Amino acid sequence: MAASSFPQTARFKYHHTGMFVSSLKKSIAWYGEILGYRLLDKQRAVFADGECDLARLKHGDHYIHLFERPRATPYSDGAYMNTLGIKHLDLQVPDDKYDELHRYFASKGVVFLVGAPDAAGNIPTVHNEKILGKPGGLKVMYIRDADGIPIEINGDYRPELYYPDLPDKDAAKYFPAPVPPNELGPDPEYEGSFPRDIPLRYHHTGIFVRDLDRSIRWYEEMLGYRFLYRRKGTYARFDDFSVPWIVNVAMLKHGEFYAEMFEMPDNPECNEEQYQNTLGTKHLNLSLPADQHELLWKYLTDKRAEIVAIPGGLEIFDPDHTRVEISGGEVTRGAM
């Protein structure tokens, strides 16, 4: 069904990514030192198997929520590659700041999964111009956090500018107004060593899906994303870099942000045990003004979407049982 059926007044903003980590102390220190996130507060979060500690961190105009799950199965690249669901957070840095950020990571001993400097210290361009259409190509790196969980960081990439047949080529339609620099870089109260002149912005969430066409339709119809393009690409398999990973990929967008989907037809769908008992990137949270929640709930109910009420909002499950949270922006105590 066309995306036009989605309520046009319901405009989401990206709010946070939820991650399960082994130690809040260790992860708060890593995200603060390496990516410039500032700790806002700590709370208790409720799960089916009991409560856990939650830390909310902020960088510029976006957040991450870290849930301490010390008894969960550690992150593994094999589990990453062989399951469906939310896989990684992607952050964007301006092209003219990418190399500076890369050198900062190297100085801190950050582990690079993709995009590491070569023996001479040169920083690679991972995706060439032919693949993505961007003049000069796109620099991309994947780094590991304190638990080994991948974080993707790329230079400026707005696919609508480089594919002539895409709609809305005007960048202003994607970024309606310039964001003040102090809303993109570390908060004024941030006291770590992350360079204050490097703005990081949420770009997209990486999602593994079983059926690309089915997921594109679902995200269009249920969450108002718009399909931009699909292509077949060759990527690195994190669990075996010697094997080329050729996969169908689609890019969608909603307002100012994107979702990148990778078709993995042989992977099992998400299940509650996998979600609750493994470390990694777990869910995407989108914010919606509180006065729009009733409208959205009615729309999703009419569409027979799988939804569950949570404090301050709702959870919706996609066709692979991947969860997306929708909140009022200021996530209340107990919302996950």
N, C-alpha and C positions, 0 to 999 in steps of 0.2 A: 504494500500500500504506500502511496506517496507520502512524503514527509509533511505535506501541506495539511494533513489531518491532525497533526500535533497542534495544540493551542498556541497560537502565534504570540500571545501575551506572556507565555511562560518562557522566560529567558534565563537559562542557568548561567552561573559563574562557577569557575573552578574554585573549590575551597581547600580540600586537602587530600592527601594520600595516606591510607592507613597501613602500617607496617608492624609485623610481629618481630620482636628482637629478643635476644637472650638476656641482655642487661641494659636497663635504662641508663645507669651511670656511664657505661662504656659508649652507648649509642648517642647520648646527649653530648658527650665530649667530642665524638667523631663528627657529628653533623654540625656542631658549633665550630670546631676548628677547621674542618675541611670545606664545608659548604656555607658557612656564615649564618646558620640558623640560630635564633635566640630562644632559650627556654621561656615559655610564657607561664606555665603552671604544671602541676601534677595533680592527677585525680585518680579515682578508682573507677574501673570499667567492669561491667557485669557480663559474663559469658555463661553458656550452658553448664560449664564445668566449674563455675565459681567466679570470683573476682580476680582482677589483676591490676597492676599499676599502669597508668597511662600518663604520658608526657606529651604536651602540645608545644610545638616549636613553630617559629615564624621566620620567614625571610621575605622582606618586601611585602608583596601583596598576596602571598600564599602561605600555606601551612603544611606541616606533616604531623601525624599523630603516631606516636610510638607506643606499642603495647608490650609490656614485659611478660614474656612467656618462657621462663627458664627451663621448663620441662618439655618444651616442644622439640620435635625432631629438627636438628640443625639444617640450615639451608644447604642444598646441593644443586649443582648444575644439571645433574641427571633428572631430578624432580622438576626443575625449571623447564627443561626441554620436553618432558614427557607427560605433562599435565596441561589442562586448559585453565583459563582464568586471567586475572590481572597479573601482569608479569613485571613491569618496571615503570618507574617514573622517569619522564624525560624533561630536562630543563634546557632552556635556550639562553645562550650568551651572545651578545653582539659580536659580529665577525672580528671587529678590531680589538676585542678583548679576549678572544678565544685562546690565542697563544700565551698570553699573560696568565690566564687561568690554568692552562695546561702546565706551564712551568711551575706555578704555585703548587699544584698537585704533586709534581715530581719532587719538589723540594721537601714535601711532607712525607714522602715515601708511600704515596697512594699506589695501590695495586691497579694496574690497567688491564682490563679484559680485552678491549679493542681500542686502537688508537694510540698505543704506546709509542714513544719516540724511538727512532732507529738508533743504531750504534753511534751515529754522528750527532745525535741529538735533534734530528729533524722531525717535525710534527707532521704526520701524514694527513692527506685528504682522503678520507675513507670512501666517500661516494663521489664518483666523477661526474662531470657535466652531462655526459650522455645518459647516465642513469636517472638523475633527478631534474635535469633541465636547468639547474642553477649555474650561471656563468662562473667558471672557476671551481665548481664542485662544492661539496659540503664536508666540513671537518666534523667528525663525530668521535666521541670516546665513550666507552663504558668503563666505569670504575667500580670497585667493590667497597661496600661499607664495612663497618666493624664486624658484621656477621657474614661477610662475603656476598651480600645481596647486591645485584647489579643496579647501578644508576646510570642512565644515559644522559649525555650532555652534548649538544650540537650547537653550531653557529646559527646565524639567521636562516630560517627556512620557512617560507610561506609558499606552498605549492601553487596557490592560485596565481602567483606572479610569473611562474615558469612554464605552465601548461596552457597554451593559447586557447584550448577549448573549454577551460574551466570557467564557471560563473564567478562573478564578484572579483574581478581582477584588481580592483582598487583596494590597496592595502588598508585604507581608512575604514573600509567596511568590516575589516577583521580587527583592527585596533582603532576604535572610533575616536579616541583622543589620546594624545601623548600622556604616558604615565610619568608623573614627577619622579626624578631620579631617586629621591628619598623613599619612594614606595617600591622600588625595585631592588636596591641594594640592601645590605644588612640594616636592621633597625638602628636608630640613634643610640639605643641603650646597649647594643651589641658591643662586647668588650674583647672579642677574640682577635685572631690575627688574619682572618679572611680579608682580602683587599676590599676596601670600602667603595672603590670606583668601579667594581665589576658587578653589574646587575644580572641577577639570575631570574628568569621568568619561567613559569610552567608552560610547557609546549604541548605535550601529549602524554597519554597513557598507552603503553603497549599491552595488547590483549591477544591471547591465543584462543582461537575459535575453531569449532569443528567444521562448520559449513559457512564459507564466506558470504555467499549470497543471502543465506538465512539471517546471519547476524547483521549484515548491512540493512536489510529490511527492518529488522527488529529495532535497531538503534535509530533509524529514521522515524519509524512509527511511534515508538514508545518514548523516546527521549529527544526527538527533534533534531538529531544530527543530520547533516547533509553529506551525501556521498560525493567525494571529489574525484578519486581515481582508483584503479586497481592495476596491478602489474605483477609480473613474475620477477623475483629478485634472487640474488645469491648472497647469502649471509654466512657468518661464522656460527657454527654450533658450539655453544659454551662447553658442552660435555665432550666434544671431540673436534678440535680445530683442524684436524687433518681431513675431515669430511666436508665437502661443500654442501651447504644447506640451501637448496633451491625451493622456494616457497612462494605461494600466491599471497600478495599483500594488498590491503586496501587502506586508504586514508579518508577519514570523515572529519567534519568540523561542526562545531556548534558555537556560534558567536565568535569568541576570541581564541578558542582552543580546539585541539584536535584529538582524535583517537586513531591509533594505527593498529590494524588487525592482521594477524598472521594465521593462515589456514593450516590447521594441524588435524586432519581427518581421523588419524589413528589414535589420538590422545583421548583418554576417558574424560567425561564431564566432571565438573567440580562437585565435591561432596563435602558434607559438614565435617567429617573427620579430617580430611585433607586441610580444610580451611582452619580448623581450630588447633591442629596439632603439629603444624610445620611453621618454621620461620620463613619470612619473605614478605614481598609486597602483596597486600591482601585486598584492598578495596579502594575505589575512587569515590570521593564525596563531592557532590555538586550542591551549590547553595541556590535557593530560590526564595524570594521575599515571602514572608509568612502569609500575606494576604492572597498568595497564589496557590497555597498548598491544597486548599479544598478543591479548587478547580482541577489541579493535577490529579488528586486522588480520584475524583469522579471520572476524569478522562481515562485513567489507567484501569479503574474498576470496569468501566464500560468496555474496555479493550481486553478484559479478562487477563490482565497482566498478573504475574505472581508478585504480590506486594505484601509487606509486613510493616505495621506501625512500630516505630522506635521513638524513644524520647526526642522531641524536637524535630521529627520528620518521618521518613519512611525508608525502607530498603526495597529495591526491586531486583528481581533475578532475571538474567537474560536467558536465551535458549540453552546455554551450556551451564546454567545455574551459577554463573558469575554474578556477584552482587555489586550493585551500585547504590550508594547512599545519597539521599536528598535531604538536606537540612535547611534551616532558616539562615544559615551563615554563621551565626554565633552558636556553635555547638554546645548544647547543654550538658550538664553532668550526667554521665551514664550513656550518652549517645556514642556509638562506636563507628 
